[in-house]
């Protein structure tokens, strides 16, 4: 995936290197070392994929976690920076072309626009760096008010915290998860629903991630479903760690929470991951036998059409899911925003509606593949129910 991204950004990198070399020759003597400085910075974004190729050639395998973190950060920052800068350089070139047609001061125009490109480089470099740091490290709390049909007055203001994709690993350790949990507890939720991926890989981080996650404080409990990385790490390993923290891991099952003698909340936990897609027959059986709970929630790691249809057929009040990390990195280019998750599903992040069924996809906390975020900050979602 890293090499594919490197190939996709190569035309933009080559364009920027050529453009800044050309502008340098206008502003500086050919012998000046400064004429190579900015093209070298742009080219240095390829140190990580180049090192990975050499490593693969020598060892025969690639483990990106073995590389210095600085190289990894620099490459993924470069992805966003390169396409953002290319957008503005193309705009500047378009304006320059028009100005050259309407003015006879072509040399002056070339000089001014060459200067502007260096100003753009500094501004966009600083802005992209600041925004990447902020979106990667600052957990946002997003509040969603959700009207629910026939909701009892006693449940008006009921608070569900939806979280997902903690992804415990070298990048998301105890400190980051503890901060995440502190944000959750500060919102005083009635229940917490976690839609999968406690860890990123292996088993090394299961215990520590579960221990920190187990500090969530909700009077009606915290509930989890299986994520892709949980499944690959061994569902039984994740389930055991969560059980020790009194967090049920729902695997294709219904779980009823009695709020009081007349009010109940039902959570249908479905295992919907790459390696185990839920059977439509199983999902229909779960939703059809759910009964008449006051509030019905379907929770899964991924959103799929048969989950939506089954939930609508059985009058569920919402679907909660994760998996996408909100897109994690939204690459800006010519006024558009691209993300890998956007190629996979229309449910990338936020609140969606299919007819009268709300579908909420949370951004999560941790990372997949790249250790940065851009335009998709880590998120705690507080869903507050209201009577219609």
SULKA-V86309 format. One record per residue. N is the residue number from 1. D_CENTER is the distance of its C-alpha to the mean C-alpha in Angstrom with 2 decimals. Layout:
N;D_CENTER / N;D_CENTER
This chain:
1;16.08 / 2;16.55 / 3;20.01 / 4;19.05 / 5;16.77 / 6;19.77 / 7;22.10 / 8;20.22 / 9;20.31 / 10;23.90 / 11;25.75 / 12;24.10 / 13;24.90 / 14;28.45 / 15;28.93 / 16;27.98 / 17;30.23 / 18;33.07 / 19;32.62 / 20;32.68 / 21;35.59 / 22;37.44 / 23;36.89 / 24;37.94 / 25;41.20 / 26;41.93 / 27;41.41 / 28;42.49 / 29;45.24 / 30;44.36 / 31;45.22 / 32;42.77 / 33;40.12 / 34;37.74 / 35;37.54 / 36;35.44 / 37;33.18 / 38;30.32 / 39;30.36 / 40;30.20 / 41;27.14 / 42;25.34 / 43;26.70 / 44;25.63 / 45;21.98 / 46;23.36 / 47;24.68 / 48;21.82 / 49;22.08 / 50;25.85 / 51;26.09 / 52;24.07 / 53;26.59 / 54;29.50 / 55;28.25 / 56;27.87 / 57;31.35 / 58;32.92 / 59;31.24 / 60;30.23 / 61;26.68 / 62;23.46 / 63;21.60 / 64;19.11 / 65;19.23 / 66;22.90 / 67;22.36 / 68;22.52 / 69;19.23 / 70;20.50 / 71;20.77 / 72;17.21 / 73;15.88 / 74;18.52 / 75;17.61 / 76;13.92 / 77;15.12 / 78;17.86 / 79;15.79 / 80;14.64 / 81;18.09 / 82;20.11 / 83;18.96 / 84;19.13 / 85;22.55 / 86;23.74 / 87;23.22 / 88;25.46 / 89;27.93 / 90;28.42 / 91;29.04 / 92;31.47 / 93;33.20 / 94;33.65 / 95;35.19 / 96;37.36 / 97;38.61 / 98;39.64 / 99;41.24 / 100;43.23 / 101;44.74 / 102;45.87 / 103;47.11 / 104;49.66 / 105;48.12 / 106;45.96 / 107;46.16 / 108;45.27 / 109;42.28 / 110;41.10 / 111;41.52 / 112;39.68 / 113;36.71 / 114;36.61 / 115;36.43 / 116;33.67 / 117;31.44 / 118;31.70 / 119;30.95 / 120;27.81 / 121;26.76 / 122;27.12 / 123;25.51 / 124;22.38 / 125;22.09 / 126;22.35 / 127;20.05 / 128;17.21 / 129;17.78 / 130;17.90 / 131;14.81 / 132;12.72 / 133;14.31 / 134;13.84 / 135;10.14 / 136;9.72 / 137;12.44 / 138;13.06 / 139;11.93 / 140;12.53 / 141;14.66 / 142;14.61 / 143;17.84 / 144;18.51 / 145;22.17 / 146;22.78 / 147;26.40 / 148;27.61 / 149;30.81 / 150;33.68 / 151;31.83 / 152;34.56 / 153;35.25 / 154;34.75 / 155;31.04 / 156;30.56 / 157;27.95 / 158;26.61 / 159;23.23 / 160;20.45 / 161;17.47 / 162;14.46 / 163;11.93 / 164;9.98 / 165;8.63 / 166;10.74 / 167;11.04 / 168;14.30 / 169;15.52 / 170;17.13 / 171;14.28 / 172;13.50 / 173;17.08 / 174;19.34 / 175;19.22 / 176;15.48 / 177;15.63 / 178;18.91 / 179;17.61 / 180;14.91 / 181;17.81 / 182;20.06 / 183;17.88 / 184;18.00 / 185;21.75 / 186;22.49 / 187;21.59 / 188;24.30 / 189;22.78 / 190;25.24 / 191;22.90 / 192;19.45 / 193;17.55 / 194;15.00 / 195;13.43 / 196;13.30 / 197;12.39 / 198;14.41 / 199;14.53 / 200;13.35 / 201;16.84 / 202;20.51 / 203;22.18 / 204;22.56 / 205;19.86 / 206;20.43 / 207;23.25 / 208;21.92 / 209;18.51 / 210;20.53 / 211;23.04 / 212;20.74 / 213;18.91 / 214;22.47 / 215;23.26 / 216;21.59 / 217;24.52 / 218;24.91 / 219;28.48 / 220;27.67 / 221;25.38 / 222;21.90 / 223;21.01 / 224;18.59 / 225;18.04 / 226;17.52 / 227;14.27 / 228;14.47 / 229;14.74 / 230;17.10 / 231;19.19 / 232;19.47 / 233;20.40 / 234;22.96 / 235;22.42 / 236;25.69 / 237;24.58 / 238;21.59 / 239;23.82 / 240;26.58 / 241;24.54 / 242;23.17 / 243;26.71 / 244;28.03 / 245;25.90 / 246;27.12 / 247;23.82 / 248;24.60 / 249;22.44 / 250;23.11 / 251;23.70 / 252;24.98 / 253;26.94 / 254;27.76 / 255;27.91 / 256;29.98 / 257;29.88 / 258;33.14 / 259;32.69 / 260;36.45 / 261;39.34 / 262;38.37 / 263;34.54 / 264;32.07 / 265;28.33 / 266;27.42 / 267;24.13 / 268;23.97 / 269;21.66 / 270;21.05 / 271;19.94 / 272;17.94 / 273;16.43 / 274;17.16 / 275;20.27 / 276;21.63 / 277;21.36 / 278;23.09 / 279;26.56 / 280;27.14 / 281;30.48 / 282;29.00 / 283;26.51 / 284;29.42 / 285;31.60 / 286;29.20 / 287;28.70 / 288;32.39 / 289;33.63 / 290;31.32 / 291;34.20 / 292;34.54 / 293;32.13 / 294;31.74 / 295;27.97 / 296;26.20 / 297;22.50 / 298;21.02 / 299;18.07 / 300;16.32 / 301;13.23 / 302;13.19 / 303;14.89 / 304;18.07 / 305;21.07 / 306;23.53 / 307;21.61 / 308;21.66 / 309;25.31 / 310;26.41 / 311;24.90 / 312;26.66 / 313;29.85 / 314;30.00 / 315;29.09 / 316;25.94 / 317;24.66 / 318;20.90 / 319;18.21 / 320;15.24 / 321;12.37 / 322;8.89 / 323;7.93 / 324;5.43 / 325;2.21 / 326;3.72 / 327;4.36 / 328;3.04 / 329;6.82 / 330;9.05 / 331;12.41 / 332;15.25 / 333;18.53 / 334;21.64 / 335;20.14 / 336;17.50 / 337;13.72 / 338;12.52 / 339;9.38 / 340;9.85 / 341;8.35 / 342;10.81 / 343;13.53 / 344;13.11 / 345;12.99 / 346;13.87 / 347;11.86 / 348;8.37 / 349;8.03 / 350;11.06 / 351;14.62 / 352;16.44 / 353;20.07 / 354;22.01 / 355;25.55 / 356;25.77 / 357;22.95 / 358;19.87 / 359;16.56 / 360;13.72 / 361;10.08 / 362;8.31 / 363;4.88 / 364;6.40 / 365;7.76 / 366;7.75 / 367;6.88 / 368;7.98 / 369;10.76 / 370;10.06 / 371;10.48 / 372;9.21 / 373;6.82 / 374;8.55 / 375;8.80 / 376;5.55 / 377;7.13 / 378;7.17 / 379;9.09 / 380;12.32 / 381;13.66 / 382;17.46 / 383;19.03 / 384;22.69 / 385;25.09 / 386;28.01 / 387;31.14 / 388;31.52
